Structures are given as C-alpha cells and as structure tokens.
Amino acid sequence: MVELEQLLENWEGVYKKGLLTFWLLLLLDEKPSYPYEMSAEVTRLSEGMVSADGNSIYRAISRFEEMGLVASEGGESKVGPPRKYYSLTEEGRSLLKIFIERNILIFQHPSIAKRIQKVIRAGGKNEK
C-alpha cells in the first residue's frame, strides 16, 4: 500500500498545477504584472502552497494571451531592459468570475462547509 504522505503529495501536485491558472488570473485582476514578479506574488498569495518557476509562468501567460485572456504592454524597468507587463482582459475577468462562482464559492455553501468541518473535526475518522 502506498504511504498516505506519498498519496497526498501526488494529489496536491496535480491540484496545484491546475490552480496556477487561478492564481495568475487572480493576480492579474488586481494589477498588471511581469512574469518574474508573478512568480513571487503567486507564492505569496497562495501562502506558499503554489509556486511556479519563470518558464512555467511564461508558458501559461503566452497561452492566456493567445486565448485573449490577457493583454501585454511594454513598460519601463528601473533595472535592466524594458519589461512586458500583462493585464487581464474583460474576457479573462469574466472567465475568472465564472470559475470562482463554479469552483471556489461552492466551498462556502452551508452543506459543503458542514461536511468539510466534519472531516476536520473527525481527524480522518468516519464520524456519524
């Protein structure tokens, strides 16, 4: 039998990869950002639960731009060459809103919140 810690690590790995899009769009809803800054901000906003290297951020942002979810604009840099700043488009903002309504706010529903609290209180044991 696979150890619980290994199962949890595998599950969280898949879960976190799927959440990168959410965290990036949430960040870009607040303010335009450049990829290096996004990496640090995603880690900060997710309280260290999600992190991504610069290459992962660039790939994701490039896909988002192709889909029309983000737009880019050149900007000044105090150090080094000019930076490319990305911001959320109206379509990206709409997608984020719908995603949150469907996939995040469900956890606030009283019946779901009650079940989550039951799992936490029981410490992994089946509580009737």
N, CA, C and O atoms as a GROMACS GRO file, in nm:
protein
  512
    1MET      N    1   0.084  -0.119   0.000
    1MET     CA    2   0.000   0.000   0.000
    1MET      C    3   0.088   0.125   0.000
    1MET      O    4   0.187   0.133   0.073
    2VAL      N    5   0.052   0.220  -0.082
    2VAL     CA    6   0.127   0.345  -0.092
    2VAL      C    7   0.105   0.424   0.036
    2VAL      O    8  -0.006   0.429   0.090
    3GLU      N    9   0.212   0.486   0.084
    3GLU     CA   10   0.202   0.565   0.207
    3GLU      C   11   0.110   0.685   0.187
    3GLU      O   12   0.103   0.743   0.078
    4LEU      N   13   0.042   0.721   0.293
    4LEU     CA   14  -0.051   0.834   0.291
    4LEU      C   15   0.018   0.962   0.246
    4LEU      O   16  -0.037   1.039   0.168
    5GLU      N   17   0.138   0.985   0.297
    5GLU     CA   18   0.212   1.107   0.262
    5GLU      C   19   0.241   1.113   0.112
    5GLU      O   20   0.232   1.220   0.052
    6GLN      N   21   0.275   0.999   0.051
    6GLN     CA   22   0.303   0.994  -0.092
    6GLN      C   23   0.175   1.019  -0.173
    6GLN      O   24   0.177   1.091  -0.272
    7LEU      N   25   0.064   0.960  -0.130
    7LEU     CA   26  -0.064   0.984  -0.196
    7LEU      C   27  -0.102   1.132  -0.190
    7LEU      O   28  -0.145   1.190  -0.290
    8LEU      N   29  -0.084   1.191  -0.072
    8LEU     CA   30  -0.115   1.332  -0.055
    8LEU      C   31  -0.026   1.419  -0.143
    8LEU      O   32  -0.073   1.514  -0.205
    9GLU      N   33   0.100   1.388  -0.149
    9GLU     CA   34   0.195   1.464  -0.232
    9GLU      C   35   0.154   1.456  -0.379
    9GLU      O   36   0.157   1.557  -0.450
   10ASN      N   37   0.117   1.339  -0.426
   10ASN     CA   38   0.076   1.322  -0.566
   10ASN      C   39  -0.052   1.401  -0.596
   10ASN      O   40  -0.062   1.470  -0.697
   11TRP      N   41  -0.150   1.390  -0.505
   11TRP     CA   42  -0.277   1.460  -0.523
   11TRP      C   43  -0.256   1.611  -0.523
   11TRP      O   44  -0.308   1.681  -0.609
   12GLU      N   45  -0.179   1.660  -0.427
   12GLU     CA   46  -0.153   1.804  -0.419
   12GLU      C   47  -0.076   1.853  -0.542
   12GLU      O   48  -0.099   1.965  -0.587
   13GLY      N   49   0.014   1.771  -0.596
   13GLY     CA   50   0.088   1.811  -0.715
   13GLY      C   51  -0.005   1.838  -0.832
   13GLY      O   52   0.009   1.940  -0.901
   14VAL      N   53  -0.099   1.747  -0.856
   14VAL     CA   54  -0.196   1.764  -0.964
   14VAL      C   55  -0.288   1.883  -0.934
   14VAL      O   56  -0.315   1.964  -1.023
   15TYR      N   57  -0.333   1.893  -0.812
   15TYR     CA   58  -0.422   2.001  -0.769
   15TYR      C   59  -0.355   2.137  -0.789
   15TYR      O   60  -0.416   2.230  -0.842
   16LYS      N   61  -0.231   2.148  -0.746
   16LYS     CA   62  -0.160   2.276  -0.754
   16LYS      C   63  -0.133   2.318  -0.898
   16LYS      O   64  -0.140   2.437  -0.930
   17LYS      N   65  -0.102   2.222  -0.986
   17LYS     CA   66  -0.080   2.257  -1.126
   17LYS      C   67  -0.206   2.318  -1.186
   17LYS      O   68  -0.199   2.414  -1.262
   18GLY      N   69  -0.321   2.261  -1.151
   18GLY     CA   70  -0.447   2.314  -1.200
   18GLY      C   71  -0.478   2.451  -1.144
   18GLY      O   72  -0.547   2.530  -1.209
   19LEU      N   73  -0.430   2.480  -1.025
   19LEU     CA   74  -0.458   2.609  -0.961
   19LEU      C   75  -0.370   2.723  -1.009
   19LEU      O   76  -0.400   2.839  -0.982
   20LEU      N   77  -0.262   2.693  -1.080
   20LEU     CA   78  -0.174   2.800  -1.125
   20LEU      C   79  -0.252   2.902  -1.209
   20LEU      O   80  -0.233   3.022  -1.194
   21THR      N   81  -0.338   2.854  -1.298
   21THR     CA   82  -0.418   2.945  -1.380
   21THR      C   83  -0.502   3.037  -1.291
   21THR      O   84  -0.507   3.158  -1.314
   22PHE      N   85  -0.567   2.980  -1.191
   22PHE     CA   86  -0.649   3.060  -1.100
   22PHE      C   87  -0.566   3.169  -1.034
   22PHE      O   88  -0.604   3.286  -1.035
   23TRP      N   89  -0.451   3.132  -0.975
   23TRP     CA   90  -0.369   3.230  -0.904
   23TRP      C   91  -0.316   3.339  -0.996
   23TRP      O   92  -0.310   3.456  -0.958
   24LEU      N   93  -0.276   3.301  -1.118
   24LEU     CA   94  -0.225   3.401  -1.212
   24LEU      C   95  -0.335   3.499  -1.253
   24LEU      O   96  -0.313   3.620  -1.254
   25LEU      N   97  -0.453   3.447  -1.286
   25LEU     CA   98  -0.562   3.536  -1.326
   25LEU      C   99  -0.608   3.623  -1.209
   25LEU      O  100  -0.641   3.740  -1.228
   26LEU      N  101  -0.610   3.566  -1.090
   26LEU     CA  102  -0.646   3.645  -0.972
   26LEU      C  103  -0.547   3.759  -0.950
   26LEU      O  104  -0.587   3.872  -0.920
   27LEU      N  105  -0.421   3.731  -0.965
   27LEU     CA  106  -0.317   3.833  -0.951
   27LEU      C  107  -0.333   3.941  -1.057
   27LEU      O  108  -0.327   4.060  -1.027
   28LEU      N  109  -0.355   3.900  -1.182
   28LEU     CA  110  -0.367   3.998  -1.290
   28LEU      C  111  -0.496   4.078  -1.282
   28LEU      O  112  -0.506   4.185  -1.342
   29ASP      N  113  -0.594   4.028  -1.210
   29ASP     CA  114  -0.715   4.106  -1.188
   29ASP      C  115  -0.687   4.225  -1.098
   29ASP      O  116  -0.754   4.328  -1.106
   30GLU      N  117  -0.587   4.212  -1.011
   30GLU     CA  118  -0.551   4.319  -0.918
   30GLU      C  119  -0.465   4.426  -0.982
   30GLU      O  120  -0.486   4.545  -0.959
   31LYS      N  121  -0.368   4.382  -1.063
   31LYS     CA  122  -0.276   4.480  -1.123
   31LYS      C  123  -0.196   4.416  -1.235
   31LYS      O  124  -0.173   4.295  -1.234
   32PRO      N  125  -0.154   4.497  -1.333
   32PRO     CA  126  -0.065   4.443  -1.437
   32PRO      C  127   0.066   4.398  -1.374
   32PRO      O  128   0.115   4.460  -1.280
   33SER      N  129   0.123   4.290  -1.426
   33SER     CA  130   0.247   4.236  -1.369
   33SER      C  131   0.334   4.178  -1.480
   33SER      O  132   0.285   4.149  -1.590
   34TYR      N  133   0.459   4.162  -1.451
   34TYR     CA  134   0.550   4.094  -1.543
   34TYR      C  135   0.581   3.956  -1.484
   34TYR      O  136   0.572   3.938  -1.362
   35PRO      N  137   0.618   3.858  -1.568
   35PRO     CA  138   0.628   3.719  -1.523
   35PRO      C  139   0.715   3.694  -1.400
   35PRO      O  140   0.675   3.618  -1.312
   36TYR      N  141   0.831   3.755  -1.391
   36TYR     CA  142   0.916   3.729  -1.275
   36TYR      C  143   0.845   3.772  -1.146
   36TYR      O  144   0.851   3.702  -1.045
   37GLU      N  145   0.780   3.886  -1.151
   37GLU     CA  146   0.703   3.937  -1.036
   37GLU      C  147   0.587   3.842  -1.005
   37GLU      O  148   0.556   3.819  -0.888
   38MET      N  149   0.522   3.788  -1.109
   38MET     CA  150   0.410   3.698  -1.089
   38MET      C  151   0.450   3.574  -1.010
   38MET      O  152   0.374   3.527  -0.925
   39SER      N  153   0.568   3.523  -1.038
   39SER     CA  154   0.614   3.403  -0.969
   39SER      C  155   0.618   3.424  -0.818
   39SER      O  156   0.566   3.342  -0.742
   40ALA      N  157   0.679   3.532  -0.775
   40ALA     CA  158   0.688   3.562  -0.632
   40ALA      C  159   0.550   3.592  -0.573
   40ALA      O  160   0.521   3.551  -0.461
   41GLU      N  161   0.467   3.663  -0.646
   41GLU     CA  162   0.334   3.701  -0.596
   41GLU      C  163   0.242   3.580  -0.582
   41GLU      O  164   0.165   3.572  -0.486
   42VAL      N  165   0.248   3.486  -0.677
   42VAL     CA  166   0.166   3.365  -0.667
   42VAL      C  167   0.204   3.288  -0.541
   42VAL      O  168   0.116   3.240  -0.469
   43THR      N  169   0.332   3.276  -0.515
   43THR     CA  170   0.377   3.206  -0.394
   43THR      C  171   0.328   3.279  -0.270
   43THR      O  172   0.283   3.216  -0.174
   44ARG      N  173   0.336   3.412  -0.271
   44ARG     CA  174   0.291   3.491  -0.156
   44ARG      C  175   0.139   3.481  -0.137
   44ARG      O  176   0.092   3.453  -0.027
   45LEU      N  177   0.064   3.502  -0.245
   45LEU     CA  178  -0.082   3.499  -0.235
   45LEU      C  179  -0.135   3.363  -0.190
   45LEU      O  180  -0.232   3.355  -0.115
   46SER      N  181  -0.070   3.257  -0.237
   46SER     CA  182  -0.116   3.122  -0.202
   46SER      C  183  -0.055   3.073  -0.071
   46SER      O  184  -0.070   2.957  -0.034
   47GLU      N  185   0.013   3.163  -0.003
   47GLU     CA  186   0.078   3.132   0.125
   47GLU      C  187   0.173   3.013   0.113
   47GLU      O  188   0.180   2.928   0.201
   48GLY      N  189   0.245   3.010  -0.001
   48GLY     CA  190   0.346   2.908  -0.023
   48GLY      C  191   0.295   2.776  -0.075
   48GLY      O  192   0.373   2.684  -0.098
   49MET      N  193   0.163   2.764  -0.094
   49MET     CA  194   0.107   2.637  -0.140
   49MET      C  195   0.128   2.614  -0.289
   49MET      O  196   0.134   2.499  -0.333
   50VAL      N  197   0.138   2.720  -0.367
   50VAL     CA  198   0.159   2.709  -0.511
   50VAL      C  199   0.280   2.792  -0.547
   50VAL      O  200   0.291   2.909  -0.509
   51SER      N  201   0.370   2.731  -0.620
   51SER     CA  202   0.486   2.805  -0.671
   51SER      C  203   0.511   2.761  -0.814
   51SER      O  204   0.479   2.648  -0.852
   52ALA      N  205   0.568   2.849  -0.892
   52ALA     CA  206   0.597   2.818  -1.031
   52ALA      C  207   0.722   2.893  -1.072
   52ALA      O  208   0.743   3.008  -1.032
   53ASP      N  209   0.804   2.827  -1.152
   53ASP     CA  210   0.924   2.893  -1.200
   53ASP      C  211   0.888   2.987  -1.314
   53ASP      O  212   0.776   2.984  -1.366
   54GLY      N  213   0.983   3.069  -1.352
   54GLY     CA  214   0.961   3.167  -1.457
   54GLY      C  215   0.915   3.105  -1.588
   54GLY      O  216   0.829   3.161  -1.656
   55ASN      N  217   0.973   2.990  -1.624
   55ASN     CA  218   0.934   2.926  -1.751
   55ASN      C  219   0.788   2.883  -1.750
   55ASN      O  220   0.717   2.898  -1.850
   56SER      N  221   0.742   2.829  -1.638
   56SER     CA  222   0.601   2.789  -1.626
   56SER      C  223   0.509   2.910  -1.640
   56SER      O  224   0.404   2.903  -1.705
   57ILE      N  225   0.550   3.019  -1.577
   57ILE     CA  226   0.470   3.143  -1.584
   57ILE      C  227   0.465   3.192  -1.729
   57ILE      O  228   0.357   3.224  -1.780
   58TYR      N  229   0.580   3.199  -1.795
   58TYR     CA  230   0.585   3.246  -1.934
   58TYR      C  231   0.497   3.161  -2.025
   58TYR      O  232   0.423   3.214  -2.107
   59ARG      N  233   0.506   3.028  -2.010
   59ARG     CA  234   0.424   2.939  -2.093
   59ARG      C  235   0.275   2.964  -2.069
   59ARG      O  236   0.197   2.975  -2.163
   60ALA      N  237   0.237   2.973  -1.943
   60ALA     CA  238   0.096   2.995  -1.910
   60ALA      C  239   0.048   3.130  -1.964
   60ALA      O  240  -0.058   3.139  -2.025
   61ILE      N  241   0.126   3.234  -1.941
   61ILE     CA  242   0.087   3.368  -1.985
   61ILE      C  243   0.078   3.374  -2.138
   61ILE      O  244  -0.010   3.440  -2.192
   62SER      N  245   0.170   3.307  -2.206
   62SER     CA  246   0.164   3.304  -2.354
   62SER      C  247   0.036   3.237  -2.402
   62SER      O  248  -0.027   3.285  -2.496
   63ARG      N  249  -0.003   3.128  -2.337
   63ARG     CA  250  -0.129   3.061  -2.372
   63ARG      C  251  -0.248   3.154  -2.346
   63ARG      O  252  -0.339   3.164  -2.428
   64PHE      N  253  -0.246   3.221  -2.232
   64PHE     CA  254  -0.355   3.312  -2.198
   64PHE      C  255  -0.366   3.425  -2.300
   64PHE      O  256  -0.476   3.465  -2.338
   65GLU      N  257  -0.250   3.476  -2.344
   65GLU     CA  258  -0.251   3.585  -2.442
   65GLU      C  259  -0.309   3.536  -2.575
   65GLU      O  260  -0.387   3.607  -2.638
   66GLU      N  261  -0.271   3.416  -2.617
   66GLU     CA  262  -0.324   3.359  -2.741
   66GLU      C  263  -0.475   3.340  -2.733
   66GLU      O  264  -0.545   3.355  -2.834
   67MET      N  265  -0.527   3.310  -2.615
   67MET     CA  266  -0.670   3.288  -2.595
   67MET      C  267  -0.746   3.419  -2.574
   67MET      O  268  -0.869   3.419  -2.569
   68GLY      N  269  -0.675   3.530  -2.562
   68GLY     CA  270  -0.740   3.658  -2.540
   68GLY      C  271  -0.776   3.686  -2.396
   68GLY      O  272  -0.857   3.775  -2.369
   69LEU      N  273  -0.718   3.612  -2.302
   69LEU     CA  274  -0.749   3.631  -2.161
   69LEU      C  275  -0.664   3.740  -2.098
   69LEU      O  276  -0.706   3.804  -2.001
   70VAL      N  277  -0.545   3.761  -2.152
   70VAL     CA  278  -0.456   3.867  -2.104
   70VAL      C  279  -0.404   3.947  -2.224
   70VAL      O  280  -0.403   3.898  -2.336
   71ALA      N  281  -0.362   4.068  -2.197
   71ALA     CA  282  -0.300   4.154  -2.298
   71ALA      C  283  -0.167   4.201  -2.242
   71ALA      O  284  -0.150   4.214  -2.120
   72SER      N  285  -0.072   4.227  -2.331
   72SER     CA  286   0.060   4.271  -2.286
   72SER      C  287   0.088   4.412  -2.334
   72SER      O  288   0.033   4.460  -2.433
   73GLU      N  289   0.178   4.476  -2.258
   73GLU     CA  290   0.218   4.612  -2.290
   73GLU      C  291   0.361   4.631  -2.238
   73GLU      O  292   0.394   4.587  -2.128
   74GLY      N  293   0.443   4.695  -2.318
   74GLY     CA  294   0.580   4.722  -2.276
   74GLY      C  295   0.582   4.824  -2.164
   74GLY      O  296   0.497   4.913  -2.158
   75GLY      N  297   0.678   4.810  -2.074
   75GLY     CA  298   0.688   4.902  -1.962
   75GLY      C  299   0.831   4.926  -1.923
   75GLY      O  300   0.920   4.849  -1.959
   76GLU      N  301   0.854   5.030  -1.849
   76GLU     CA  302   0.987   5.067  -1.802
   76GLU      C  303   1.034   4.972  -1.692
   76GLU      O  304   0.955   4.912  -1.620
   77SER      N  305   1.165   4.961  -1.684
   77SER     CA  306   1.227   4.884  -1.577
   77SER      C  307   1.333   4.972  -1.513
   77SER      O  308   1.412   5.035  -1.583
   78LYS      N  309   1.335   4.976  -1.382
   78LYS     CA  310   1.436   5.055  -1.312
   78LYS      C  311   1.574   4.992  -1.327
   78LYS      O  312   1.677   5.060  -1.320
   79VAL      N  313   1.574   4.861  -1.347
   79VAL     CA  314   1.699   4.787  -1.365
   79VAL      C  315   1.684   4.697  -1.486
   79VAL      O  316   1.589   4.620  -1.494
   80GLY      N  317   1.776   4.704  -1.581
   80GLY     CA  318   1.773   4.615  -1.696
   80GLY      C  319   1.684   4.664  -1.808
   80GLY      O  320   1.641   4.780  -1.809
   81PRO      N  321   1.658   4.574  -1.903
   81PRO     CA  322   1.579   4.610  -2.022
   81PRO      C  323   1.431   4.633  -1.987
   81PRO      O  324   1.386   4.596  -1.879
   82PRO      N  325   1.357   4.694  -2.081
   82PRO     CA  326   1.214   4.714  -2.059
   82PRO      C  327   1.144   4.580  -2.032
   82PRO      O  328   1.188   4.475  -2.079
   83ARG      N  329   1.036   4.586  -1.957
   83ARG     CA  330   0.962   4.466  -1.922
   83ARG      C  331   0.830   4.462  -1.998
   83ARG      O  332   0.777   4.565  -2.040
   84LYS      N  333   0.778   4.341  -2.013
   84LYS     CA  334   0.647   4.322  -2.073
   84LYS      C  335   0.548   4.296  -1.959
   84LYS      O  336   0.558   4.195  -1.889
   85TYR      N  337   0.454   4.388  -1.943
   85TYR     CA  338   0.353   4.376  -1.838
   85TYR      C  339   0.225   4.316  -1.897
   85TYR      O  340   0.184   4.349  -2.008
   86TYR      N  341   0.164   4.229  -1.820
   86TYR     CA  342   0.041   4.162  -1.863
   86TYR      C  343  -0.074   4.206  -1.773
   86TYR      O  344  -0.057   4.226  -1.653
   87SER      N  345  -0.191   4.220  -1.835
   87SER     CA  346  -0.311   4.255  -1.758
   87SER      C  347  -0.426   4.169  -1.809
   87SER      O  348  -0.423   4.118  -1.920
   88LEU      N  349  -0.525   4.155  -1.725
   88LEU     CA  350  -0.642   4.076  -1.758
   88LEU      C  351  -0.732   4.152  -1.854
   88LEU      O  352  -0.756   4.272  -1.834
   89THR      N  353  -0.782   4.085  -1.956
   89THR     CA  354  -0.879   4.146  -2.047
   89THR      C  355  -1.018   4.126  -1.986
   89THR      O  356  -1.033   4.056  -1.886
   90GLU      N  357  -1.117   4.187  -2.046
   90GLU     CA  358  -1.255   4.167  -1.998
   90GLU      C  359  -1.294   4.020  -2.008
   90GLU      O  360  -1.362   3.967  -1.920
   91GLU      N  361  -1.252   3.954  -2.115
   91GLU     CA  362  -1.282   3.811  -2.130
   91GLU      C  363  -1.214   3.731  -2.019
   91GLU      O  364  -1.274   3.639  -1.963
   92GLY      N  365  -1.089   3.764  -1.987
   92GLY     CA  366  -1.018   3.698  -1.878
   92GLY      C  367  -1.086   3.721  -1.744
   92GLY      O  368  -1.095   3.630  -1.662
   93ARG      N  369  -1.132   3.842  -1.723
   93ARG     CA  370  -1.203   3.876  -1.598
   93ARG      C  371  -1.334   3.798  -1.588
   93ARG      O  372  -1.369   3.749  -1.480
   94SER      N  373  -1.405   3.786  -1.699
   94SER     CA  374  -1.530   3.709  -1.700
   94SER      C  375  -1.504   3.562  -1.671
   94SER      O  376  -1.577   3.499  -1.595
   95LEU      N  377  -1.400   3.508  -1.732
   95LEU     CA  378  -1.363   3.368  -1.709
   95LEU      C  379  -1.330   3.345  -1.562
   95LEU      O  380  -1.375   3.247  -1.502
   96LEU      N  381  -1.252   3.433  -1.504
   96LEU     CA  382  -1.214   3.422  -1.363
   96LEU      C  383  -1.338   3.427  -1.274
   96LEU      O  384  -1.352   3.346  -1.181
   97LYS      N  385  -1.428   3.519  -1.300
   97LYS     CA  386  -1.551   3.533  -1.221
   97LYS      C  387  -1.633   3.405  -1.226
   97LYS      O  388  -1.678   3.356  -1.122
   98ILE      N  389  -1.653   3.351  -1.345
   98ILE     CA  390  -1.732   3.229  -1.360
   98ILE      C  391  -1.664   3.111  -1.292
   98ILE      O  392  -1.730   3.030  -1.227
   99PHE      N  393  -1.532   3.101  -1.307
   99PHE     CA  394  -1.458   2.993  -1.242
   99PHE      C  395  -1.476   3.000  -1.091
   99PHE      O  396  -1.501   2.898  -1.026
  100ILE      N  397  -1.463   3.119  -1.034
  100ILE     CA  398  -1.478   3.136  -0.889
  100ILE      C  399  -1.619   3.096  -0.846
  100ILE      O  400  -1.637   3.026  -0.747
  101GLU      N  401  -1.718   3.142  -0.920
  101GLU     CA  402  -1.857   3.108  -0.886
  101GLU      C  403  -1.880   2.957  -0.889
  101GLU      O  404  -1.948   2.903  -0.802
  102ARG      N  405  -1.826   2.889  -0.989
  102ARG     CA  406  -1.848   2.745  -1.004
  102ARG      C  407  -1.760   2.658  -0.915
  102ARG      O  408  -1.805   2.554  -0.867
  103ASN      N  409  -1.637   2.700  -0.892
  103ASN     CA  410  -1.539   2.610  -0.831
  103ASN      C  411  -1.484   2.652  -0.696
  103ASN      O  412  -1.428   2.569  -0.624
  104ILE      N  413  -1.498   2.777  -0.660
  104ILE     CA  414  -1.445   2.824  -0.532
  104ILE      C  415  -1.557   2.850  -0.432
  104ILE      O  416  -1.551   2.804  -0.318
  105LEU      N  417  -1.658   2.923  -0.474
  105LEU     CA  418  -1.766   2.958  -0.383
  105LEU      C  419  -1.847   2.838  -0.337
  105LEU      O  420  -1.917   2.846  -0.235
  106ILE      N  421  -1.839   2.727  -0.409
  106ILE     CA  422  -1.909   2.606  -0.368
  106ILE      C  423  -1.868   2.564  -0.227
  106ILE      O  424  -1.948   2.505  -0.154
  107PHE      N  425  -1.744   2.593  -0.189
  107PHE     CA  426  -1.696   2.556  -0.056
  107PHE      C  427  -1.760   2.638   0.056
  107PHE      O  428  -1.751   2.602   0.173
  108GLN      N  429  -1.824   2.749   0.018
  108GLN     CA  430  -1.894   2.831   0.117
  108GLN      C  431  -2.038   2.785   0.137
  108GLN      O  432  -2.104   2.828   0.232
  109HIS      N  433  -2.088   2.700   0.050
  109HIS     CA  434  -2.224   2.651   0.062
  109HIS      C  435  -2.236   2.578   0.195
  109HIS      O  436  -2.152   2.494   0.227
  110PRO      N  437  -2.341   2.608   0.273
  110PRO     CA  438  -2.351   2.550   0.408
  110PRO      C  439  -2.337   2.398   0.414
  110PRO      O  440  -2.272   2.346   0.504
  111SER      N  441  -2.397   2.326   0.320
  111SER     CA  442  -2.388   2.179   0.328
  111SER      C  443  -2.246   2.130   0.301
  111SER      O  444  -2.202   2.031   0.360
  112ILE      N  445  -2.175   2.198   0.212
  112ILE     CA  446  -2.036   2.158   0.183
  112ILE      C  447  -1.946   2.200   0.299
  112ILE      O  448  -1.862   2.122   0.343
  113ALA      N  449  -1.964   2.322   0.349
  113ALA     CA  450  -1.884   2.369   0.462
  113ALA      C  451  -1.902   2.277   0.583
  113ALA      O  452  -1.806   2.248   0.655
  114LYS      N  453  -2.024   2.232   0.604
  114LYS     CA  454  -2.053   2.141   0.716
  114LYS      C  455  -1.977   2.008   0.698
  114LYS      O  456  -1.921   1.956   0.794
  115ARG      N  457  -1.976   1.956   0.578
  115ARG     CA  458  -1.904   1.830   0.551
  115ARG      C  459  -1.753   1.847   0.569
  115ARG      O  460  -1.686   1.759   0.623
  116ILE      N  461  -1.701   1.960   0.524
  116ILE     CA  462  -1.558   1.986   0.540
  116ILE      C  463  -1.523   1.994   0.688
  116ILE      O  464  -1.425   1.934   0.732
  117GLN      N  465  -1.603   2.066   0.766
  117GLN     CA  466  -1.578   2.077   0.910
  117GLN      C  467  -1.588   1.941   0.979
  117GLN      O  468  -1.514   1.913   1.072
  118LYS      N  469  -1.680   1.858   0.933
  118LYS     CA  470  -1.696   1.725   0.989
  118LYS      C  471  -1.568   1.642   0.968
  118LYS      O  472  -1.523   1.573   1.059
  119VAL      N  473  -1.511   1.650   0.848
  119VAL     CA  474  -1.386   1.578   0.819
  119VAL      C  475  -1.274   1.629   0.909
  119VAL      O  476  -1.198   1.550   0.965
  120ILE      N  477  -1.264   1.760   0.923
  120ILE     CA  478  -1.159   1.820   1.004
  120ILE      C  479  -1.175   1.780   1.151
  120ILE      O  480  -1.078   1.742   1.216
  121ARG      N  481  -1.297   1.789   1.204
  121ARG     CA  482  -1.322   1.752   1.344
  121ARG      C  483  -1.293   1.605   1.371
  121ARG      O  484  -1.240   1.569   1.477
  122ALA      N  485  -1.326   1.520   1.276
  122ALA     CA  486  -1.312   1.376   1.298
  122ALA      C  487  -1.168   1.330   1.282
  122ALA      O  488  -1.134   1.217   1.319
  123GLY      N  489  -1.082   1.417   1.229
  123GLY     CA  490  -0.940   1.381   1.216
  123GLY      C  491  -0.918   1.261   1.125
  123GLY      O  492  -0.828   1.181   1.150
  124GLY      N  493  -0.998   1.248   1.020
  124GLY     CA  494  -0.981   1.138   0.927
  124GLY      C  495  -1.062   1.014   0.961
  124GLY      O  496  -1.056   0.915   0.888
  125LYS      N  497  -1.137   1.017   1.074
  125LYS     CA  498  -1.220   0.905   1.113
  125LYS      C  499  -1.364   0.932   1.072
  125LYS      O  500  -1.408   1.047   1.072
  126ASN      N  501  -1.435   0.829   1.036
  126ASN     CA  502  -1.573   0.842   0.996
  126ASN      C  503  -1.657   0.881   1.116
  126ASN      O  504  -1.670   0.805   1.212
  127GLU      N  505  -1.714   1.000   1.110
  127GLU     CA  506  -1.799   1.049   1.219
  127GLU      C  507  -1.944   1.045   1.174
  127GLU      O  508  -1.976   1.092   1.065
  128LYS      N  509  -2.030   0.989   1.254
  128LYS     CA  510  -2.173   0.980   1.219
  128LYS      C  511  -2.248   1.100   1.272
  128LYS      O  512  -2.370   1.110   1.253
   0.00000   0.00000   0.00000
